[in-house]
Structure formats: structure tokens, C-alpha cells
Amino acid sequence: MPQISAQSSHQTVLTTFETSPGNCQDLLEALQEAYSGFISQQPGFIAAGLHVNDAQTRIANYSQWERREDFLAMLRSDRMRETNRRLNTLCRSFEPVLYDVAATF
């Protein structure tokens, strides 16, 4: 489960996928497969969540990692590079962005 705290040293990654209603479920399933079969087993992985908007045109992904380097190592792996090529066929665009938690309420 994500631990959202400004005092945490964890790395937060937010990724938004732009897709279409016709591809949304396929993209969601591909992301679930990636998390259950590979990403969640990588060193430093803490937790993740997938969110779908009502129109099924966007999927937002929140993930948390022990360290920035853990996320980057996973992202640069051959398996994740292959996975990202597959995800790219199911959406118009996606971009992981690394954040630090500034405040919580």
C-alpha cells in the first residue's frame, strides 16, 4: 500500500496514459499483467495503483519506489522496454514523471 508522506524518502512516479475507450480495457489488462508479472517483483518496489477516468480515455498510474535508482533500473531493463513497446500500441502517449511529495493533508 502506498505511504504518502512529505517526510518519506520514497520516490513517487505518476504516469498518465492517453488511450481510447476501445483500447482502455486492453491497456488496463496489459498494465495489470506488467505489475503482477514483473514490476511488483523488482527491487525497491513498494506499491502502485491504476485509475481509469469515466470516459475511459485516460489511465493514471501511481507507483512508489524505495529509491529513484530502483525505478530507473526497472524502467531500463530489457523486459520493461519490451513491455513499454506493447503499451505504446494501446495508447496515444504515456510518460512516467518522477515526483517528491511536497505536502499531504
DRENMARMAR-19180 format. One record per residue: residue number from 1; residue in three letters; z, y, x of N, C-alpha, C, CB in turn. Coordinates in steps of 0.2 Angstrom, whole numbers, plus 2048, in hexadecimal, padded with zeros to 3 digits. Each point is the difference from the previous one (the first is absolute). Glycine has a CB too. Example, Ala and Ser with C-alpha at 12.3 -4.5 7.8 and 13.67 -1.06 7.14 Angstrom:
// residues 2
<site 1,'ALA',<827,7E4,842>,<800,806,7FC>,<800,806,804>,<806,7FA,7F7>>
<site 2,'SER',<7F6,80B,807>,<801,806,804>,<803,805,7FC>,<7F6,7FD,806>>
END
This chain:
// residues 105
<site 1,'MET',<800,7FA,804>,<800,806,7FC>,<800,806,804>,<806,7FA,7F7>>
<site 2,'PRO',<7F6,80B,808>,<800,806,804>,<806,804,800>,<7F4,801,7FD>>
<site 3,'GLN',<80E,802,809>,<806,804,800>,<7FE,807,802>,<807,7F6,804>>
<site 4,'ILE',<7F9,80E,7F7>,<7FD,807,801>,<806,804,801>,<7F7,7FE,7F8>>
<site 5,'SER',<809,805,80F>,<806,804,802>,<7FD,805,806>,<809,7F7,7FC>>
<site 6,'ALA',<7F9,80F,803>,<7FE,805,805>,<803,7FE,807>,<7FF,809,7F7>>
<site 7,'GLN',<807,7F3,809>,<803,7FF,806>,<7FE,7F9,803>,<80A,805,7FB>>
<site 8,'SER',<7F1,7F8,802>,<7FD,7FA,803>,<7FB,801,805>,<802,7FB,7F5>>
<site 9,'SER',<7FE,801,810>,<7FB,800,805>,<7F9,7FC,7FE>,<80A,802,809>>
<site 10,'HIS',<7F6,7FB,7F1>,<7FB,7FC,7FE>,<7F9,804,800>,<808,7F8,7FA>>
<site 11,'GLN',<7F3,805,806>,<7F9,803,7FF>,<7FE,7FF,7F9>,<7FD,7FE,80D>>
<site 12,'THR',<801,807,7F0>,<7FD,7FF,7F9>,<7F9,801,800>,<80A,804,7FB>>
<site 13,'VAL',<7F2,7F8,802>,<7F9,801,800>,<7FE,800,7F8>,<7FE,7FA,80B>>
<site 14,'LEU',<7FE,80B,7F3>,<7FD,801,7FA>,<7F8,7FF,800>,<80A,807,7FC>>
<site 15,'THR',<7F4,7F5,800>,<7F8,7FF,800>,<7FE,800,7F9>,<800,7F9,80A>>
<site 16,'THR',<7FB,80B,7F5>,<7FD,801,7F9>,<7F9,7FD,800>,<807,80A,7FE>>
<site 17,'PHE',<7F7,7F2,7FE>,<7FA,7FC,7FF>,<7FC,803,7FA>,<804,7F6,806>>
<site 18,'GLU',<7F6,80D,7FB>,<7FC,802,7FB>,<7FC,7FB,7FE>,<800,80C,803>>
<site 19,'THR',<800,7F2,7F6>,<7FC,7FA,7FE>,<7FD,801,7F9>,<807,7F9,807>>
<site 20,'SER',<7F7,802,7F6>,<7FD,801,7F9>,<804,7FB,7FC>,<7F4,804,804>>
<site 21,'PRO',<80C,7FD,7F5>,<803,7FC,7FC>,<7FD,7F8,800>,<803,80A,7F8>>
<site 22,'GLY',<7F7,7F6,80A>,<7FD,7F9,801>,<802,7FD,806>,<7F7,804,7FA>>
<site 23,'ASN',<80B,7FF,80B>,<803,7FD,806>,<807,800,801>,<7F5,804,805>>
<site 24,'CYS',<80F,800,7F7>,<807,801,801>,<804,7F9,800>,<7FF,80B,7FA>>
<site 25,'GLN',<800,7F1,802>,<803,7F9,800>,<7FF,7FC,806>,<800,800,7F4>>
<site 26,'ASP',<7F9,800,80E>,<7FE,7FC,806>,<804,803,806>,<7F5,7FD,7FB>>
<site 27,'LEU',<80B,80A,806>,<803,803,805>,<807,7FF,800>,<7F8,809,800>>
<site 28,'LEU',<80C,7F7,7FB>,<807,7FF,7FF>,<801,7F9,803>,<801,808,7F6>>
<site 29,'GLU',<7FB,7F3,807>,<801,7F9,802>,<7FF,7FF,808>,<7FC,7FD,7F5>>
<site 30,'ALA',<7FF,807,80E>,<7FF,7FF,807>,<806,803,804>,<7F3,801,7FE>>
<site 31,'LEU',<80F,805,7FF>,<806,803,804>,<806,7FB,7FF>,<7FC,80C,7FE>>
<site 32,'GLN',<805,7F1,7FC>,<806,7FB,800>,<7FF,7FB,804>,<801,803,7F4>>
<site 33,'GLU',<7F9,7FA,80D>,<7FF,7FA,805>,<801,803,807>,<7F8,7FB,7F8>>
<site 34,'ALA',<806,80B,80A>,<801,802,807>,<808,801,801>,<7F5,806,7FF>>
<site 35,'TYR',<80E,7FC,7FC>,<808,801,801>,<803,7F9,801>,<800,80B,7FA>>
<site 36,'SER',<7FF,7F1,801>,<803,7FA,800>,<7FE,7FB,805>,<801,801,7F4>>
<site 37,'GLY',<7F9,7FF,80E>,<7FD,7FC,805>,<801,802,808>,<7F9,7FC,7F7>>
<site 38,'PHE',<807,80A,80A>,<800,803,807>,<805,806,801>,<7F4,7FC,800>>
<site 39,'ILE',<80B,809,7FC>,<803,806,802>,<808,800,800>,<7F6,806,7FB>>
<site 40,'SER',<80C,7F7,800>,<808,7FF,7FF>,<803,7FC,805>,<7FE,801,7F4>>
<site 41,'GLN',<7FE,7FB,810>,<803,7FC,805>,<7FF,803,807>,<7FD,7F6,7F9>>
<site 42,'GLN',<801,810,807>,<7FF,803,807>,<806,803,802>,<7F5,802,7FD>>
<site 43,'PRO',<80C,7FE,80A>,<806,803,803>,<801,807,7FD>,<7FF,7F9,80A>>
<site 44,'GLY',<807,809,7F4>,<802,807,7FE>,<7FF,801,7F9>,<7FD,803,80B>>
<site 45,'PHE',<800,7F9,7F1>,<7FF,801,7F9>,<806,800,7FC>,<7F5,7FB,801>>
<site 46,'ILE',<80C,80A,7FB>,<806,800,7FC>,<7FF,7FF,7F9>,<805,808,808>>
<site 47,'ALA',<7F6,7FC,7F5>,<7FF,7FF,7F9>,<7F9,804,7FE>,<80D,7FE,7FD>>
<site 48,'ALA',<7F1,800,7FD>,<7FA,804,7FE>,<800,800,7F8>,<7F9,7FD,80B>>
<site 49,'GLY',<803,808,7F2>,<7FF,800,7F9>,<7F9,802,7FF>,<80C,802,7FE>>
<site 50,'LEU',<7F1,7FB,7FC>,<7F9,802,7FE>,<801,803,7F9>,<7FB,7F7,807>>
<site 51,'HIS',<802,80E,7F8>,<800,804,7FA>,<7F9,802,7FE>,<80B,805,803>>
<site 52,'VAL',<7F3,7FA,7F6>,<7FA,801,7FD>,<800,805,7FB>,<7FD,7F4,802>>
<site 53,'ASN',<7FF,811,7FE>,<800,805,7FB>,<7FD,7FE,7FA>,<7FF,808,809>>
<site 54,'ASP',<802,7FB,7F1>,<7FE,7FE,7F9>,<7F9,7FF,800>,<809,806,7FB>>
<site 55,'ALA',<7F3,7FE,808>,<7F8,800,7FF>,<7FE,7FA,805>,<7FF,80C,7FD>>
<site 56,'GLN',<805,7F1,807>,<7FE,7FB,804>,<7FA,802,805>,<803,7F8,7F8>>
<site 57,'THR',<7FE,80E,80B>,<7FB,803,805>,<804,802,806>,<7FA,805,7F7>>
<site 58,'ARG',<80C,7FA,80A>,<804,800,806>,<806,7FB,800>,<7FD,80D,800>>
<site 59,'ILE',<803,7F1,806>,<806,7FC,802>,<804,803,806>,<7FA,7F5,7FC>>
<site 60,'ALA',<80C,80C,803>,<804,803,805>,<805,7FB,803>,<800,80B,7FA>>
<site 61,'ASN',<800,7F5,80D>,<804,7FB,803>,<805,803,804>,<7F6,7F8,801>>
<site 62,'TYR',<810,806,7FF>,<806,803,803>,<802,7FA,805>,<804,809,7F7>>
<site 63,'SER',<7FD,7F8,80F>,<802,7FB,805>,<805,803,805>,<7F6,7F9,7FE>>
<site 64,'GLN',<80F,803,804>,<805,802,805>,<800,7FB,805>,<807,806,7F7>>
<site 65,'TRP',<7FA,7FD,80F>,<800,7FC,806>,<806,802,805>,<7F3,7FF,7FF>>
<site 66,'GLU',<80F,7FD,805>,<806,801,804>,<7FE,806,805>,<804,7F4,800>>
<site 67,'ARG',<7F6,80B,803>,<7FD,805,805>,<7F9,802,7FF>,<808,7FC,808>>
<site 68,'ARG',<7F6,80A,7F9>,<7F8,802,800>,<7FC,7FB,804>,<803,80C,7FF>>
<site 69,'GLU',<7FF,7F1,807>,<7FD,7FC,804>,<7FF,7F9,7FC>,<804,806,80A>>
<site 70,'ASP',<800,7F8,7F2>,<800,7FA,7FC>,<7FA,800,7FC>,<80C,7FE,801>>
<site 71,'PHE',<7F4,808,7FB>,<7FA,801,7FB>,<7F9,800,804>,<808,806,7F8>>
<site 72,'LEU',<7F8,7FE,80D>,<7FA,801,804>,<7FD,7F9,803>,<803,80C,802>>
<site 73,'ALA',<802,7F0,800>,<7FE,7F9,803>,<7FD,7FC,7FA>,<809,801,809>>
<site 74,'MET',<7FA,7FF,7F1>,<7FD,7FC,7FB>,<7F9,803,7FE>,<80C,7FD,7FC>>
<site 75,'LEU',<7F4,809,804>,<7FA,803,7FD>,<7FA,7FF,805>,<806,809,7FB>>
<site 76,'ARG',<7FB,7F6,80C>,<7FB,7FF,805>,<7FF,7F9,801>,<803,80A,805>>
<site 77,'SER',<800,7F1,7F8>,<7FF,7F9,801>,<7F9,7FE,7FD>,<80D,7FE,7FF>>
<site 78,'ASP',<7F1,7FD,804>,<7F9,7FD,7FD>,<800,7FE,7F9>,<7FE,7FC,80B>>
<site 79,'ARG',<808,801,7F3>,<800,7FE,7F9>,<800,806,7FB>,<806,7F6,804>>
<site 80,'MET',<7FE,810,7FE>,<800,805,7FB>,<7FA,804,801>,<80C,801,802>>
<site 81,'ARG',<7F1,7FF,803>,<7F9,804,800>,<7FB,7FC,7FC>,<802,804,80C>>
<site 82,'GLU',<7FE,7F6,7F4>,<7FC,7FC,7FB>,<802,801,7F9>,<7FF,7F7,809>>
<site 83,'THR',<807,809,7F6>,<803,802,7F9>,<7FE,806,7FE>,<809,7F9,802>>
<site 84,'ASN',<7F7,80C,802>,<7FE,807,7FE>,<7F9,801,7FF>,<809,804,807>>
<site 85,'ARG',<7F3,7F8,7FC>,<7F8,800,7FE>,<7FF,7FD,7F9>,<7FD,7FE,80C>>
<site 86,'ARG',<807,7FD,7F2>,<800,7FD,7F9>,<802,805,7FB>,<802,7F5,805>>
<site 87,'LEU',<804,80F,7FD>,<802,805,7FB>,<7FC,805,7FF>,<80B,7FD,804>>
<site 88,'ASN',<7F1,805,801>,<7FB,806,800>,<7FB,7FE,7FB>,<803,803,80C>>
<site 89,'THR',<7FB,7F7,7F3>,<7FB,7FE,7FB>,<802,801,7F9>,<7FB,7F8,808>>
<site 90,'LEU',<80C,809,7F7>,<802,800,7F9>,<803,807,7FE>,<803,7F4,802>>
<site 91,'CYS',<7FC,811,803>,<802,807,7FE>,<7FB,805,804>,<80C,7FC,7FE>>
<site 92,'ARG',<7F4,80A,7FF>,<7FC,805,803>,<803,802,807>,<7FD,804,7F4>>
<site 93,'SER',<80A,7FD,80C>,<803,802,806>,<807,7FE,800>,<7F8,809,801>>
<site 94,'PHE',<80B,7F6,805>,<807,800,801>,<802,802,807>,<801,7F6,7F8>>
<site 95,'GLU',<806,80D,808>,<802,802,806>,<807,800,801>,<7F7,808,800>>
<site 96,'PRO',<80C,7F4,805>,<807,7FF,801>,<802,807,803>,<800,7F3,801>>
<site 97,'VAL',<806,810,7FD>,<803,806,803>,<807,7FE,801>,<7F8,808,7FA>>
<site 98,'LEU',<80A,7FA,80D>,<807,7FF,802>,<804,806,7FE>,<7FC,7F8,809>>
<site 99,'TYR',<80A,807,7F4>,<805,805,7FF>,<807,7FF,802>,<7F9,802,7F6>>
<site 100,'ASP',<80A,803,80B>,<808,800,801>,<803,802,7F9>,<7FF,802,80D>>
<site 101,'VAL',<806,7FB,7F1>,<804,803,7FA>,<803,806,802>,<802,7F4,7FB>>
<site 102,'ALA',<7FD,811,801>,<803,807,802>,<806,801,7FB>,<7F4,805,803>>
<site 103,'ALA',<80C,7F9,7F7>,<806,801,7FC>,<7FF,7FB,7FA>,<801,80C,803>>
<site 104,'THR',<805,7F2,7FA>,<800,7FC,7FA>,<805,803,7FB>,<7FE,7F5,807>>
<site 105,'PHE',<801,809,7F3>,<804,803,7FB>,<802,7FB,7FB>,<7FA,80B,801>>
END
